[in-house]
């Protein structure tokens, strides 16, 4: 139905980036929020990360809500940070959560 993956792993800095994708049929059911929360807990408790970051296109409010429900804080906007398939540049929201935020 979708996927979640971890990238940009920085061992020295104990941080990574979390990304996800889910089919539209399963939107607004809480599935991706539950799965992301489980992965975030695993990354903090078992892997030992201190910081997990995620990015999403500002126009994609659904992804922003998922990340907010997972406890991620908006840290800033990367203006025109990604080019869409239509050739237009989009602003990218940068969110993150720290291990201490989950306590």
C-alpha positions as semicolon CSV with decimal commas, in nm:
position;residue;x (nm);y (nm);z (nm)
1;X;0,000;0,000;0,000
2;X;0,301;0,226;0,040
3;X;0,646;0,256;0,187
4;X;0,854;0,428;0,451
5;X;1,227;0,460;0,418
6;X;1,520;0,607;0,605
7;X;1,797;0,788;0,419
8;X;2,076;1,040;0,471
9;X;2,203;0,844;0,771
10;X;2,480;1,034;0,949
11;X;2,636;0,802;1,209
12;X;2,856;1,072;1,362
13;X;2,563;1,308;1,410
14;X;2,310;1,033;1,496
15;X;2,052;1,162;1,252
16;X;1,859;1,059;0,942
17;X;1,576;1,156;0,712
18;X;1,238;0,982;0,707
19;X;1,027;0,964;0,390
20;X;0,697;0,798;0,310
21;X;0,450;0,733;0,034
22;X;0,106;0,572;0,049
23;X;-0,156;0,501;-0,214
24;X;-0,446;0,745;-0,231
25;X;-0,696;0,469;-0,150
26;X;-0,546;0,455;0,202
27;X;-0,523;0,831;0,270
28;X;-0,686;0,976;0,586
29;X;-0,708;0,642;0,767
30;X;-0,422;0,698;1,011
31;X;-0,219;0,415;0,860
32;X;0,088;0,616;0,765
33;X;0,082;0,813;1,093
34;X;0,079;0,490;1,294
35;X;0,353;0,338;1,081
36;X;0,573;0,650;1,098
37;X;0,533;0,672;1,476
38;X;0,642;0,308;1,505
39;X;0,946;0,369;1,283
40;X;1,039;0,687;1,473
41;X;1,023;0,501;1,805
42;X;1,238;0,223;1,661
43;X;1,495;0,468;1,524
44;X;1,527;0,644;1,859
45;X;1,512;0,340;2,090
46;X;1,681;0,065;1,892
47;X;1,905;0,240;1,640
48;X;2,005;0,526;1,868
49;X;1,932;0,829;1,652
50;X;1,909;1,168;1,820
51;X;1,734;1,355;1,535
52;X;1,495;1,253;1,258
53;X;1,409;1,496;0,980
54;X;1,146;1,490;0,707
55;X;1,059;1,714;0,413
56;X;0,739;1,766;0,219
57;X;0,603;1,996;-0,048
58;X;0,425;2,280;0,133
59;X;0,117;2,231;-0,087
60;X;0,086;1,874;0,043
61;X;-0,098;1,956;0,366
62;X;-0,173;1,587;0,430
63;X;0,193;1,499;0,464
64;X;0,242;1,797;0,692
65;X;-0,040;1,677;0,917
66;X;0,110;1,328;0,937
67;X;0,445;1,471;1,046
68;X;0,279;1,702;1,300
69;X;0,089;1,406;1,448
70;X;0,424;1,227;1,475
71;X;0,558;1,515;1,686
72;X;0,773;1,680;1,422
73;X;0,826;2,055;1,449
74;X;0,838;2,285;1,148
75;X;1,193;2,418;1,129
76;X;1,167;2,619;0,811
77;X;1,078;2,645;0,446
78;X;1,321;2,579;0,164
79;X;1,189;2,823;-0,093
80;X;1,152;2,668;-0,438
81;X;1,349;2,370;-0,313
82;X;1,212;2,110;-0,553
83;X;1,105;2,101;-0,914
84;X;0,783;1,915;-0,985
85;X;0,702;1,697;-1,282
86;X;0,519;1,997;-1,429
87;X;0,846;2,194;-1,432
88;X;0,733;2,434;-1,158
89;X;0,940;2,488;-0,846
90;X;0,777;2,412;-0,511
91;X;0,852;2,527;-0,158
92;X;0,961;2,248;0,077
93;X;0,874;2,233;0,447
94;X;1,147;2,095;0,673
95;X;1,032;1,926;0,993
96;X;1,220;1,736;1,260
97;X;1,188;1,559;1,592
98;X;1,454;1,505;1,856
99;X;1,485;1,202;2,082
100;X;1,417;1,426;2,381
101;X;1,085;1,534;2,224
102;X;0,950;1,175;2,250
103;X;1,005;1,148;2,628
